[in-house]
Amino acid sequence: MNRVRLVTRREIVTQARSKAFMIGTGVMVLVAFAATALPGLLSRGDEDGDDATKIAAVGDLADQLGGLEGFEVVAADSRAEAERAVRDGSVEAAVAVGGQGGAAGGLEVIAEDEAPASLVAALTLVPKVTLLDPPKVNELVRQVAPAVLAVVFFMVVMMYGQVAAQNTVVEKQTRVIEILLATVPARVLLAGKILSNAVLALATVAALLLAGGLGLAVGGGLKSLTDPGSGLARALGGVPLGELGGSLAWFMIFFMVAFVLFSSLMVGSAATVSRLEEVSSVLTPTMILAMVPYMIIMTPLGRSQTVLGWLSYIPFSSPIAMPVRLILGDTAWWEALASLIILVVTTGLAIALAGKLYENSILRTGARVKFADALKSAG
């Protein structure tokens, strides 16, 4: 176990100091921060730059309309005074109780040549809507959640999986692997590589979530989460923050296990070649296993509960599909646990397969080692 820890530490230090890692991670963190901060900052700037529409209100209406958002209300003692204010341009429109041309008891908007559409909309009586079978979450969340989780998962897995595969081939080309294997067994070296990449990947996801949280704080999104009337709170459509956090916790668990699954397959496959130019060809099957579920979830087909249900029990797609179902409230905790068990078992089989490929191929240079030959005994 100590040797695994030493190898893991070496791999983490080596990768973390590389320019490619620092630049790539830095760019992703900046993008996550900008994507969450800019919308709030831009909308805030628009709000600060817009002047309230000045309107006159006759009689008691001035008090009743005083809190109308986006409007500055001034009192007028009579309808005639309100009309004069509209004609001389001191207000854009006036509101009075209906009488002359208006319905008795209703509101009448008085304007010069055209009534402000925003005022008419603000005074329009919106009927109460009662849904007998309301959706558990807003449609915006149903559309965005799968895309966000799919992008984060696919991007991080592909980035770190390919880095681990390329490092494996570089060690093989430079004969460094021979020195390392003289000190530690091949399976210990493989375990250290996989664990180090898992730690770096988890740290990257945590950094992305932190950058997103900071972006929300800077843009005002965190305040919006606690404001029931805000657009962000309405978009969440009744998803309690506790449930949202629980779903993200499930996503992190699924992500870690699935990353080990894909990383194992990538490193094991990369050990069968001796040139960097051949890495992409041996990684293609694993990348397809990750890309197909990603593409399905990113399309309208992935919004189907039936499709998500099937994908949540397939190990290569469950890290995205099951957390999405949890966010949408379409599944129970025991289903998530069953999906996780299937993923763990599949990951164990992938580790055994990768260990066999790595152990029997890592010292064989020259032509690409066929998978069938690599799976045979080293003897």
C-alpha positions in Angstrom: 0.0 0.0 0.0 2.9 2.3 0.7 4.3 1.7 -2.7 0.9 2.6 -4.3 0.9 5.8 -2.3 4.4 6.7 -3.4 3.6 6.1 -7.1 0.3 8.1 -6.7 2.2 11.0 -5.2 4.8 10.9 -7.9 2.2 11.0 -10.7 0.3 13.8 -9.0 3.3 16.0 -8.6 4.6 15.3 -12.2 1.2 16.1 -13.8 0.4 19.1 -11.6 3.7 20.8 -12.5 3.2 20.4 -16.2 2.2 23.5 -18.2 -0.5 21.6 -20.1 -2.2 20.7 -16.8 -2.0 24.2 -15.4 -3.1 26.0 -18.5 -5.9 23.5 -19.3 -7.3 23.5 -15.7 -7.0 27.3 -15.5 -8.9 27.8 -18.7 -11.7 25.5 -17.5 -12.0 27.2 -14.2 -12.1 30.7 -15.8 -14.8 29.5 -18.2 -16.9 28.1 -15.3 -16.5 31.4 -13.4 -17.4 33.6 -16.4 -20.4 31.4 -17.4 -21.9 31.9 -13.9 -20.9 35.4 -13.2 -21.4 37.3 -16.5 -25.2 36.7 -16.8 -25.8 38.2 -13.4 -23.4 41.1 -14.0 -24.9 41.9 -17.4 -28.5 41.8 -16.2 -27.5 43.9 -13.1 -26.0 46.4 -15.5 -29.1 46.5 -17.5 -31.2 47.1 -14.5 -29.0 49.9 -13.2 -28.9 51.6 -16.6 -32.7 51.5 -17.1 -34.7 54.5 -15.7 -38.1 53.8 -14.2 -41.0 54.8 -16.3 -42.8 57.9 -14.8 -46.5 57.6 -14.6 -49.3 59.6 -12.9 -52.0 57.9 -10.8 -55.3 59.6 -10.0 -56.4 59.7 -6.3 -55.9 56.6 -4.2 -54.3 54.7 -7.1 -51.0 56.5 -6.3 -50.7 54.5 -3.0 -51.9 51.3 -4.6 -49.5 51.5 -7.5 -46.6 52.8 -5.5 -44.8 49.5 -5.3 -45.1 48.7 -9.0 -41.7 47.5 -10.1 -40.0 49.6 -12.9 -42.3 52.6 -12.5 -42.1 55.9 -10.7 -45.6 56.9 -9.6 -46.6 60.5 -9.0 -50.0 61.4 -7.6 -52.6 63.4 -9.5 -55.6 65.0 -7.8 -57.9 64.5 -10.7 -58.2 63.0 -14.1 -57.8 66.4 -15.8 -54.6 67.0 -13.9 -53.3 63.6 -15.0 -54.2 64.4 -18.6 -52.3 67.7 -18.5 -49.3 65.8 -17.1 -49.4 63.4 -20.0 -49.8 66.3 -22.6 -46.9 68.4 -21.2 -44.6 65.3 -21.1 -43.9 65.3 -17.4 -45.2 61.6 -17.3 -45.4 59.0 -20.0 -48.8 57.8 -19.1 -51.5 58.1 -16.4 -53.7 55.6 -14.7 -57.2 56.3 -13.5 -60.3 54.4 -12.4 -62.5 53.6 -15.5 -65.4 55.9 -16.3 -64.9 57.8 -19.5 -64.6 55.0 -22.0 -63.4 52.6 -19.4 -65.2 49.8 -17.6 -66.7 50.9 -14.3 -64.4 50.0 -11.5 -61.7 49.0 -13.9 -58.4 50.7 -14.6 -57.9 53.1 -17.6 -54.5 53.9 -19.0 -54.2 57.5 -20.4 -51.4 58.2 -22.9 -50.5 60.7 -25.6 -50.4 58.6 -28.8 -49.5 55.1 -27.6 -49.8 53.4 -24.2 -46.5 52.0 -22.8 -46.7 48.2 -23.4 -44.8 47.6 -20.1 -47.5 49.5 -18.2 -50.4 47.7 -19.8 -48.7 44.3 -19.1 -48.0 45.3 -15.5 -51.7 46.2 -15.0 -53.1 43.2 -16.7 -54.9 40.8 -14.4 -53.2 37.4 -14.7 -55.5 34.5 -14.0 -54.6 32.0 -11.3 -53.4 28.7 -12.8 -54.1 25.4 -11.0 -52.2 22.3 -12.3 -53.6 19.0 -11.3 -50.4 17.2 -12.1 -47.6 19.8 -11.9 -44.1 18.9 -13.0 -41.6 18.3 -10.1 -39.1 20.7 -11.6 -39.2 23.6 -14.0 -38.6 22.8 -17.7 -35.5 24.9 -17.7 -33.9 22.6 -15.1 -35.0 19.6 -17.1 -33.3 21.0 -20.2 -30.1 22.3 -18.6 -29.2 19.7 -15.9 -28.4 16.8 -18.3 -26.3 19.1 -20.5 -24.2 20.5 -17.6 -23.5 17.2 -16.0 -22.8 15.6 -19.3 -20.3 18.3 -20.4 -18.4 18.2 -17.0 -18.2 14.5 -17.0 -17.2 14.0 -20.6 -14.7 16.9 -20.6 -12.8 15.8 -17.4 -12.8 12.1 -18.2 -11.5 12.6 -21.7 -8.9 15.2 -20.6 -7.3 13.2 -17.8 -7.8 9.8 -19.4 -5.9 10.8 -22.5 -3.2 12.4 -20.4 -2.7 9.2 -18.5 -2.6 7.2 -21.7 -0.1 9.5 -23.3 2.2 9.4 -20.2 2.1 5.6 -20.3 3.4 5.6 -23.9 6.0 8.3 -23.2 7.4 6.2 -20.3 7.5 3.2 -22.6 9.3 5.1 -25.4 11.9 6.6 -23.1 12.5 3.3 -21.3 11.7 5.0 -18.0 9.2 2.2 -17.4 12.0 -0.3 -17.1 13.5 1.7 -14.2 10.1 2.0 -12.5 9.3 -1.7 -12.9 12.7 -2.6 -11.3 11.4 -0.9 -8.2 7.6 -1.6 -8.1 5.4 -4.3 -9.7 3.4 -3.4 -12.8 0.0 -3.6 -11.1 1.2 -1.2 -8.3 2.4 1.2 -11.0 -0.9 1.0 -12.8 -2.9 1.5 -9.5 -0.8 4.6 -8.7 -1.5 6.0 -12.2 -5.2 5.5 -12.0 -5.5 6.8 -8.4 -3.4 9.9 -9.2 -5.6 10.8 -12.2 -8.7 10.2 -10.1 -7.5 12.6 -7.5 -6.6 15.3 -10.1 -9.9 14.8 -11.8 -11.8 15.1 -8.6 -9.8 18.2 -7.7 -10.7 19.7 -11.1 -14.4 19.1 -10.7 -14.3 20.6 -7.2 -12.4 23.6 -8.6 -15.1 24.0 -11.3 -17.9 23.8 -8.7 -16.1 26.4 -6.5 -15.5 28.7 -9.5 -19.2 28.3 -10.4 -20.2 29.2 -6.8 -17.9 32.2 -6.8 -19.3 33.3 -10.1 -22.9 33.0 -8.7 -21.8 35.1 -5.7 -20.2 37.8 -7.8 -23.1 37.9 -10.3 -25.7 37.8 -7.5 -26.9 34.3 -8.2 -26.4 33.1 -4.6 -28.7 35.8 -3.4 -31.2 34.9 -6.0 -31.3 31.3 -4.7 -32.8 32.6 -1.5 -35.2 35.1 -3.1 -38.4 33.3 -4.0 -39.3 35.9 -6.5 -36.1 35.8 -8.4 -35.7 34.4 -11.9 -33.2 31.8 -10.7 -35.4 30.6 -7.9 -38.4 30.4 -10.3 -36.2 28.5 -12.8 -35.3 25.9 -10.1 -39.1 25.2 -10.1 -39.4 23.9 -6.6 -36.1 21.9 -6.3 -35.1 22.3 -2.7 -31.4 23.2 -2.3 -30.9 20.2 0.0 -32.1 17.8 -2.6 -30.0 19.6 -5.3 -26.9 19.2 -3.1 -27.7 15.6 -2.5 -28.0 14.9 -6.2 -24.6 16.6 -6.8 -23.1 14.4 -4.0 -24.4 11.4 -5.9 -22.9 12.8 -9.1 -19.5 13.1 -7.4 -19.6 9.5 -6.2 -20.7 8.2 -9.6 -18.0 10.4 -11.2 -15.2 9.0 -9.1 -16.1 5.4 -9.8 -16.7 5.9 -13.5 -13.5 7.9 -13.9 -11.6 4.9 -12.6 -13.5 2.7 -15.0 -12.6 4.8 -18.1 -9.1 5.6 -16.9 -8.3 2.0 -16.4 -9.4 1.0 -19.9 -7.5 3.9 -21.4 -4.2 3.2 -19.6 -4.5 -0.5 -20.3 -5.1 0.1 -24.0 -2.3 2.6 -24.2 0.2 0.0 -22.9 -0.2 -2.1 -26.0 1.4 0.6 -28.3 4.8 2.1 -28.4 4.2 5.4 -30.3 2.2 8.4 -29.4 0.7 8.4 -33.0 -1.0 5.1 -32.2 -2.6 6.2 -28.9 -5.8 7.6 -30.5 -6.5 4.4 -32.4 -6.4 2.2 -29.3 -8.4 4.7 -27.3 -11.2 4.9 -29.8 -13.3 2.0 -28.4 -13.2 3.5 -24.9 -14.0 7.0 -26.2 -17.0 5.6 -28.1 -18.3 4.0 -24.9 -18.1 7.5 -23.3 -19.2 9.5 -26.3 -22.4 7.6 -27.3 -24.2 8.1 -23.9 -23.0 11.7 -23.9 -24.4 12.4 -27.3 -27.7 10.7 -26.4 -28.2 12.8 -23.3 -27.3 16.0 -25.1 -30.1 15.4 -27.7 -33.9 15.6 -27.1 -33.9 11.8 -26.9 -32.1 12.2 -23.6 -35.0 14.2 -22.1 -37.2 11.1 -22.2 -37.8 9.5 -18.8 -37.7 6.0 -20.4 -34.4 6.6 -22.1 -32.9 8.1 -19.0 -34.2 5.1 -17.0 -32.3 2.7 -19.3 -29.2 4.8 -19.4 -29.1 5.0 -15.6 -28.4 1.3 -15.4 -25.7 1.1 -18.1 -22.3 1.6 -16.4 -20.9 3.9 -19.1 -23.9 6.3 -19.0 -25.2 5.9 -15.4 -22.7 8.6 -14.0 -24.7 11.2 -15.9 -28.2 9.7 -16.2 -28.7 8.7 -12.6 -27.8 12.0 -11.0 -30.0 13.8 -13.6 -32.9 11.5 -12.6 -32.3 12.4 -9.0 -32.3 16.1 -9.7 -35.5 15.7 -11.7 -37.1 13.6 -8.9 -37.7 10.7 -11.3 -36.1 8.0 -9.1 -35.6 6.7 -5.6 -32.4 6.4 -3.6 -32.4 2.6 -3.8 -32.4 2.8 -7.6 -29.4 5.0 -7.4 -27.7 2.5 -5.1 -28.5 -0.4 -7.4 -27.0 1.6 -10.3 -23.9 2.4 -8.3 -23.4 -1.3 -7.5 -23.6 -2.2 -11.2 -21.0 0.5 -11.9 -18.7 -0.7 -9.1 -18.8 -4.3 -10.3 -18.1 -3.2 -13.9 -15.2 -1.0 -12.7 -13.7 -4.0 -10.9 -13.8 -6.0 -14.1 -12.3 -3.1 -16.0 -9.4 -2.8 -13.5 -8.7 -6.5 -13.8 -8.7 -6.3 -17.6 -6.5 -3.2 -17.6 -4.1 -4.9 -15.2 -3.7 -7.8 -17.5 -3.1 -5.6 -20.6 -0.7 -3.4 -18.8 1.4 -6.1 -17.2 1.8 -8.2 -20.4 2.3 -5.2 -22.8 4.2 -2.5 -21.1 7.7 -3.9 -21.7 6.9 -5.0 -25.3 8.1 -2.4 -27.8 7.9 -2.2 -31.5 4.7 -3.2 -33.2 1.3 -2.8 -31.5 0.5 -5.7 -29.2 -2.8 -7.3 -30.1 -5.4 -7.4 -27.3 -5.7 -11.2 -27.6 -1.9 -11.6 -27.2 -1.8 -9.1 -24.3 -4.5 -11.0 -22.4 -2.4 -14.2 -22.5 -0.1 -15.1 -19.7 3.2 -13.2 -19.6 5.0 -16.4 -19.7 
